[in-house]
Structures are given as structure tokens and as C-alpha cells.
Amino acid sequence: MRQRIFRGGFVWRAHSSWLIATASILGGLIVATVHFAQPPGPPGGPRRPGAGGPPASQVQGYYDNPVLAKDEEEKRILNVLEELGGLRRYQIVSPADGRLLRLLTEAIGAKRVVEIGTSIGYSGIWFCLALRKTGGHLYTHEINPERIQLAKANFEKAGVSHLVTIIEGDAHETVLQHKEPIDILFLDADKEGYIDYLQKLLPLVRPGGLIIAHNMRPSMADPRYVEAITKNPELETVFVLMEGAGIGVTLKKR
């Protein structure tokens, strides 16, 4: 096992060879979310805080960058995400995790995203930021009726409800209705169920597609799932441990 540690608290563990072309793009996007300790060097050579460069506090501000809305539609969606971001009691992903989901989805041009665990729709709205540009659609599974109603209201408020189909019921059963190729499978439900979701839906994930799993810090992840995504030569996995619960990004090789 190789381990690469980046300053700022990120750890990647890569199994087997480095990612092929698609994964190289993903790696670049993931690195773009990292809070590096050093600033980019100015023309004429590198400069560091304390060595003629800007103060460290200013440098940190370069990387604590907010999402900038490109148009009014994106601004509306981001406003809703900002409102929802503080509702941590619903165990939603962190804003940094959400931004990563959006980046990966748009980068691979995903058309069909399947999410296990809708909650109040927070991660789904991040997906929709990308899907509105890729022409894709989100199919999201949720068992809790109260959360389904909250998610519907939030999707409507963000103006993305036309991009989302909510599938109600036990996802261990309802995922069997999927028959079309999946570009991205996102797992964010019962952790002990990840292995079952993977076994049932991996055949549908297209070559070059992604399986993204939330809550993948060692203290939270199901060892069976970790083994399944790291010991299969058909897959390539990196773990991105940000300030949140951590994400596992798995490529289904071409």
C-alpha cells in the first residue's frame, strides 16, 4: 500500500497503479479542493510566507474560497445549499464533500447518477449543479417519509426538481429496479449495507464510471466494503479524508 500525505489534513491511499486517464482528471479535481499550507509562487520564482511573500493568514484565505455563481440559476441553487448547510442533525455531507461530488459529476459528464440515502436532498442538490449542465438525472433512494418530504421541498426551492426522481422504500430492495448503465453510484446510507448495494449495482456501473462512498474514515467504514473496493483488480480506489467523514472514490476500470 502506498500512502501520500498532503498538508492540510488530506490523506490518499492508492491501491495498485495510479489511476488511468479518467482518474487523472479526478485526482486533479480532488487536489483542487485541498487547503494547501503553501501559496502558489509568483512570477519569477517561489515565495513563501515569512520570506518576502504574503502573511500566512492571507495565504490561507486564497484557499478558503467560496463557490462563485456563474449565473442566476447557479446562484439560486447555492443560496439553498447555504441555507441547508447548517442542518447537521440530518447527517448531510459537508460543503467540501458536496463540492467534490459536483466536480466529479461534471468532470466525467455523468448522465445517470444513483444515490442511496437522499436525506433532505443536500447532496442531491450538489449533484444537480452538475447534472443541469451534463443533461443528466439523479435517481435517489430514501426510506424515511419525513425526509422525503423535506427533500422534495428543497429540490423545488432550488429549482432542480425536474432533474430528480425520488424512490421511496428500502433501498436494498428498490435498487433492483435499475436496469440502465450508471455513471455515478453514491452510497450514503446504512454503512453495513454498502457491500450489498455494491454487489447489486456494480454490474450496472459503466466502465469509466464511479462508485463514491461517504463516511469512509477507518473508524466508520465497513471493512467488508473497503476490502471489496481495494482487492478487486477491476477497480481502482482512493480515499479522500477531508474535514468531514471522508469519501472513497472508486473507478470501474475500462
N, C-alpha and C positions, 0 to 999 in steps of 0.2 A: 504494500500500500504506500502510495506517495502522499505526502502532505505538504500543502502550500499555505503559508500563513501570511495574510496581509494585515498591515497595521490598520487599526480601526475596529478590530474585533471580528473580522471575517475569516473563516476557515473553509478551505475547499479540500475535499479528499477525493481524488480521482482514481478510479479502478481501471486497470488496463491502460491502453494508449489514450493519448489526448483526443478530444472529440474531433471528428471529421468536419467537413465544410460547414454543415449546419451548426454543429456545436461550437465552431469557432466564432460564428456570429453571436450565438447565445453567450459565450464566455465574455465577449466584448461588451455585451449589454449588461451582464451581471457586474463586471468590473466598473461599469459606469455608475452603478449605484453605491459604490464603496466610498466611505468617508476616509480618504487618504490623509495621512499625517503630514505629507509634504505637498507644497503647491506646484503647479506646472512652472517650469523655468521660463523666464522672459527671453526675448530675442537677445542673442549674444552670449548665452550661457546660463547655466542654472544658478538660482539664488535661493537661499534658504532663510527662514525666519532667524533673526539674530545675526545674519551675515549679509546685511545690506538689503534684505528682502523685507516684505511687509510683516507686521507683527503676527504672531501665531493666531490670535483671535480673529484677525481679518482673513487669514488663510482658511480657517475653519468655516468661515461664512461663505467662502466660494463653493463649498460642497454641501452645505445645508440649504440647497436650492429648492424652492417650491416648484410645483408643476406650473408651467406657464400656458395659459389657454391660447390656442391658435385662432379660435373663432368663438362666436357667441354660443354655439351648440356645446362646445367643449367646456366653456366657462360655466354653463348651466350644470353640466354633469359634475364638474369639480366642486361647485358650490354644495351640491348634495353630498358628495363624498366628504367634504369638510364637516358638514353637519353630523354625519353618521360616524365619523372617525372617533368621536369621544364615547361612543356607546360600547365600551369594552366588556360590559357584562354579558353581551351576546357572543363573546369569544370570536369576534371577527378578526381578520388578518390585520397586520399592522399596515400603515400607509406605505412604508417601504416595500413590504411584500406585495401590496396591491400594485404599486408602480412596476415592479418586476413582472407581475402577471401580464400587465398591459404591454410592456416592452416585448416579452417573448411572443405573445399572441400576434402582435402586429408584425414582428420580425419574420415569422415563418408564414405569414399570410393565412392564418388559420380561418377556415370556413365553418368548421363544426367543433364546438367546444362542449364537453360534457363535464359537469361539475357535480360532485357528490357532497352535499351539505350547503344548502342555499343560505341558511340563517336568515338575516334581514336583507340580504341582497347586496351587501357591501362589496365583496369580492366580485360578484357578478357584474356590478356596475363598472368596476375596473376592466373586466373583460370586454364589456360593451364599448368602452372608449376605443378599443382596437377594432372590434367587430363591425362598428359602424363604417370603418374605412376598408376593411377586408371583404365586406359583403357577407359576413358570416352570421352565425346564430348560436346562442347559448341554450343548452338543454340542462337544466339544473334540478337536482333531486332533493326533496326535503320531506321529512316525516312529521314535523311539528306544525299543526294547522295555524297556530298563532303567528309563528314566524313566517309562514307562507303569506298571510295577510299583510304583515309588515313589509315583506319583500315586494309584494305586488304594488303597494303604495309607494315604496321607494323607487322602484323601476319606473313607475308612472311619473313620479315627481322629477326624475332625471331625464325623462323623455326617451327612454330606451326600451319600453315595454314591448315594442314591436320586434325587438331583437332577442326576446327571451321566451322560452317555454318552460314553465314550472311543472315538474312531475311530482305529484304527491304520493306518499306511501313509503314503505320500507324499501330503500334503495337496493338492498340485497336481492330483492325480487323485481323491482321495476327496471333495473338496468338491463334486464333480459330483453326488453322491448327494442333496444338499439340494434339496428342491422346495418347502418351505413358506416363508412370509414370515419374515424375520429382523428382530428388533428391534434387536439389537446385534451387530455383527461386530467382533471384536477380533483384531488382527494383531500377533503377537509371535513370528515365526519368521524365516526367511531374508529379509533386507531386500530383496534383489534380486527376491524373489518377490512382494512386496506388490502390484505392479502387476498380476500375473497373478491373484492372489486377488481383487483389486478388480474386475477385468473379469469374472470368473466369477460373483461373488456380489453385486455391486451391484444387478443386476436383482431380486434377491430381498429386498434390504433395503427394508422398508416405508417409505412416505412418513412422515416424522417419526422415522424410525429413525436409528441412529448407526453410523458406522464409526470405531473407535478404534484408533489405531496407536501402538505403543510404539517407543522408540528413534528419536525424531524430531528430535533436535538436528541442526543443519545439517551437522555433521561425520559424522553417522551415517546420515541419511536418504537414500533413493534419490531423486535429482532427478526421475526419471520419475514416481514416485508422488506427490511433492509437487506437480508440475505438474498431474497428473490430478485431485487433490482441490481445487486452488485455481483452476483455469481453467475448470471445469465450472459453468455457471450454475445447474445443478440442485442444486449442493452448496454448503454454507457451512462453512468450516473455521476453527478457531482452534488455535494451538499453545500448549501449556502447558508451560513449561520449568521444572520443579521441580528438587530436588536430585538427582533420578535422571537417566534418559536422555531424558526429555521425552516428551510424549504429544501426538498430533494428534487432535482431536475434530472429526469431520465430520458435519454434519447433512444428511440427504437431505430436501430441502425438500418440503413438502406441495403 
